[in-house]
Amino acid sequence: MDHMSRLGHLILKHWTTHRPGLIEELERTNQLQAVLRQAQEQTGDLLHTLTVIQKMDYQAAWELATREWAFL
């Protein structure tokens, strides 16, 4: 996977462990990289919004952001 951040690697590891069917389907349809990039970006954007703009505690924001987009 090119251009994956640490968050992207965490998402991929989580999906591989807990959602192998999703990984298989996305690979079969050649969509894994695009969907992973989207999840990475949306999670990062939400985390930024929650911590910087809404001034939420980082740990609480991390839990919300990853549950929403990353760790389905």
Order of alpha helices (4+ residues) and beta strands (2+ residues): alpha-alpha-alpha-alpha
